[in-house]
Each structure stands twice: as C-alpha cells, then as structure tokens.
Amino acid sequence: MTQSVDNTRRRMLGFMAGAPLLPLAGGIFTSKAFADNITDSPLASVSFVPMAAPSLSNPAAMATTYINSAMQLKFEDGSSRLVKLDYHPFFISGDKVPDGQGGTVVAGGYYDINNRPINDPTAGNRQFFSDCPDGSSLLTVEGANVPGVYGKPVFAVVQFEYTSRDGGGNDMYGRLPSPIAVLTLDQNQETGELKLVKYHNVDTSSVGGLWITCGASLSPWGTHLSSEEYEPDASKMDDKRFKAYSKNLFGDENKATPYNYGHLPEVTVNKDGTGSITKHYCMGRISHELVQVMPDERTVIMGDDATNGGLFMFIADKPRDLSSGKLYVGKWHQTSNEGPGAGDISWIKLGEANSDEIKRLVDAGIKSSDIMEIHHKDPKDPSFTKIGYGGKPNWVKLKPGMEKEAAFLETHRYAALVGGSLGFTKMEGTTVNIKDKKAYSAMSYIYKTMTDGSNDIHVQGPKAGAVYEHKLTGGQTDSDGNSIDSEWVSVHMHAPFNLTGEDLKTADAIGNTAHADRIANPDNIKYSEKLRTLFIGEDSGNHVNNFLWAYNVDSGDLSRIMSCPAGAESTGLHAVDEINGWTYIMSNMQHPGDWESPLHDKVKDVLDPYVRANYKDRYGAAVGYITGIPKVS
C-alpha cells in the first residue's frame, strides 16, 4: 500500500468515526470519488430521503424486506454525503447457523426446561422454530474474546415472541416457551460490516422459561431488557393455551404457574458470547412490551400492550439495579379529546418491593383467590368494584392486607381498583430523547376503551394509532402527597400531527384502510440522539405492507425508509448511535404472509408464492440490520 492510499484510508476512517454513518458495504475504500470528497467540517444535520411504498407493479418488492431510501448528511462547510440504504439479514429463522463450537444450531429454535429441542410431530418431527423474531439489543462487552472474531466482537441479543403455526397449520401462539439468543458478531473495522460467527441459546430454566417475549430495550449499563406480554390470567384455571405452554415446557400441563409470567427478564451477555438471565418480579405483572430506563439509571417508564392497559413507572432503589423499588401507575387528566387527545399525568403509588420477596410468594403457590375475589358477572354486591380487564368487565374485592401481593401479581386489576387510568389500548414501545427531556410511547391502536367513554380516557382516534410525546420533569408528588424521587417523570402526553395515523373511509386500490403515507399502528420505537431521529416500526392491521419510518424531531419530517413483506410486522428495532465508530439500525420482521381479510384480499393471490419462496413457506422470518453505501452528492 502506498503512503497516499494509506493516508486516504485514514482520512476516511476519521471521517466515518466523526459522523453518524451507517455500516458500509464491502469495497468502498476503492471509491476514489468518495475518498477525494471527504470533509473535515463538523456534521450539521442528518435527514432521510424517503421511498415510495411498493406496489403490485413490483410484487417481488412487496414480498420481501425492501429499501429504496437514503440518509443525507450535511456538513457546516455546505458539503453533503448521501448514504443509500439497504438491508442485510444475519439469517432467516430456521437456518442452521454456527454454534461457535464447530457445529450448527437452528436459528430461532425452541427448547424445553431441560434445554432439549422441542420437535413438531406435524412437520416430520423437525425442531420447532419461530417465525416471529422480535426485540433486539446491540452491545459490546469489555474484555470479550470469542474464537472466530477477527475484527472486534459485537453482540446482538435477539428474542423470539412466538411461532404462528405448526406443520399442520394449527395455531401455536403462546403454546411454546420463548427463546432468547446471543449472537456473536464479527465487526469489520474498515467497513463496519457485522458477520455472525456464533449463535448461543440462553438457558432460561433458572427463571422457569419465558412467556411471549415481545419488544426489548438496551439498558444504560449494557443489558438486554426483555418482556413477557399478555400475562396469563391466574383466575382462569382452564386456560388451554397456558396448559399447552406448560406441557411443551415442562412435559406437564399443570406444572407452570401463571404468576411466574408477566414480569421483566434481564439478559447479561458474558465475555465468551453466552448469556445469563434473571427475572424482576417487582416491576409490575403487566403486558410488558418495550420499557425505557431513563438517564438516572433508576427510572423506568413502561408501556402496557393491553386493552385496559396503563402507563406504569418503576423507580429502582439503586442505579443499575432493578431488583427493588417503587411501582406507580399513571392517572390521565384529559386536556383535549380531539383526535388522539392529550392529557396531564399524575401518579399513584401501587407499592414497593424487592424481587425476591415477590418470587417467594410465587414459589409458595399463591393463588388469585388468596389476593382478591374476582367475578366476571355482576355479583350484585356493592362491596365489589367494577373495573375493566382485557376489554371486559370484572368485579373485584381485595382481600384484607393483600395490597402488596395485588400490586405486584394482580397489577392490572389493582391499578384499576385504586384509581389508575386503565383505559389505554395497546401502548407498545417507549423511548427517550435525553437532550429535550422527552419520551415517546407508541399507541398501536386508539379505539375500544380509549374511545368508548368507559374511563378517564375518552378521545376520538384514529384506529390507526399514534405516537405520544411525554414531557418529563422532576419535583413531582404522588397521590398521597409523597415526593417522587426522579427528575424523569411524565407529566403530560400528546401526539404530534405527523406521528398520528389517518384512517380511510374506504380502502385504497390495494386494500390499505389507513393512509399509506402516514404511520399506521406504531409498535417498536427507538430514538437516536445523534441522528435526532425517532424510528418507528409498524404492527398494522391497516397497512398491506408494514413500514419502518424515520421522524426528525427538529423538522417534523416523516420519511418511510423500509417496507416489510406483506403481512409481516416490523420488529426488533434498535437504533445504536455508536459502536466502535459506527452507527447501526437493527431491524427484524415477523410472520411474513400473515394474511388478513379483507386487508390482503387484493394482493394475497399474487404475493403468496413470493413470500413462501422467500421465507420457508411462511415459517421463517428475517433478523438483521440496515446498511448503507456512500455516494457523493
């Protein structure tokens, strides 16, 4: 290598480390045009050049993870760089991937409590694998050393929510224990490219297995905060889905206890690319989705992906330790009912506990009847309180002295009983904008208990949902007048116009029932401080293709940057500002070709063969990240 070429390479590496560039495809160092136009000027702004939604004129694009967008970098000297975006999968679930020991393992494969593969008798007894990868975290571990890594080791934790069907087409939702895997990735220091070198399935037997792991987030201290949503109802002893789950996990349909699920698992990645797990039983037993730990490393704002859901907050006793603290539920004081509405938020303290004491109750076999009396029909007894639970009325009465047990094991019912606003519908991911001291929460659908006047929240919609912006501040007190020990408390929620969906009165030409150029049913959301951008992934029953969007918080511009296969949900979103000088957007998708009627009636016959060819006859789904190739503009 000549000295001039070496200097060019160093200049390029310096430029890339100083600007929020996405990882670049191989061979870019041979691009003399790019090298000759490097600037030392500071970065002024980042924006995204949007793409049009794919159409039936290009059915192949509608049946895969499709990108035709770009990222525009502008510098203070007036120059700019255009980074064309693309998608790079690590694998399609069901692929055989390296186990780091010279063998292979099935990506997204299921295991029982003894870490033995769970096989599907309706599919030639092959191992079950998930078509629903979801939450992911990209991170580094100090002192990591994994054989096969030639650049620098980077780790991705990926969880799998469920599998849609068995080989016979029978519904398998919630019937298998959710796996979580640690991926060891070899980061190329010249291009930022990530290559999978090891797949490790995390042993979850110590926490009794995992239940429906959906969204996830990275803690400020570098652990993966998982989720267990749609907690099984402990008052229903004949739940066939939960019994099937127990049978597949333990070999006994009566072994699993409902109160062991609906908590928040935390995964720690080890230096060798393995992982360990713990469950926090003191953060509320709710439909955990994607929580956000605030910069104080104690305050956690939690959405609740449920009908009759709430806004919850946990404040840990000590930073970086979620094993004990105080649990709160929000009270909505409506200030506007127009569209998605707006409201001021106050807080009710539900209780305080440590994880071990709640787990001891679970291990001792506590039952719902020990905590409260629950009726699903009006008992005509004024000592019972009518509440909403899962979109249906319940009548409940707390047993004397069982406040703590109710707060942490019957969180939904207890929060409603003490006056929390349990009327939100599918509040999904939450993320934080530290500089502006704002948080964002995705409300996937605004309907049912948010619009029917049954509780504090009574707004208009749209059914296509919205992303709400929170104002965060300190100096707050709870409903008992006690100080809330946090500077990151939500006190107001509203939905910006460009983060609000738009319902259509009649479906468009391909079947969309929400406007295709606006968000619909937001789910995964992540904020990038460096890019000043909120990324939004959809889980829509109103868009034929679900999209990934980029919303600039300064300009208010909304840009579509990716389209998922028709019928698939955008999942696993994780925006990473910097790892060894590189910026990443992690993105998965799940259940491609999950056809809904009438939404997909106009496209299904055309697209189904493409989807089946791309994704293992609809049994597989992609786990990967967005890449970029620089172009001079």
Protein Blocks (a to p, Z undefined) as FASTA:
>chain_A
ZZklmmmmmmmmmmmmmpccddddehklmmmklmmmccfbdcfbdcddddddddfklmml
mmcccddbddddddfkopacddddddddfbdehiacdehlopacdehiacdfkopacddf
knoopacddfbdcbddddddehiacehiabbcdddddddfbdfbdfkopafehkaccddd
dddddddfklopacdfbdcdddfklnopaehiabddddfkopacdddehiacfkbmklfk
lmmmmmmmnopaklpcfklgoiacdddddfkopacddddfknopaddfbdcddfkomacc
dddddehiacdddddfbghiakbccddddddddfbfghjbpaddddddfbdcdfklmmmm
mmnopafklmpccdfbdehiakbccddeehiacdddddehilmmmmmmmmmlmmmmnopa
cfbghiabddddfklopaddddfbachjlmnopambdcfbdfkopaddddddehiacfko
pacddfkbcfbdcddfklcccddfbdcfkopabdfkbcehiabdcddfklopacdddddf
kbfbacdddddfklopacdfbdcdehiacehiacdfbgghiacdddddehehiacdfklm
mmmmmmmmmmmmmngnopaccddddddddddZZ
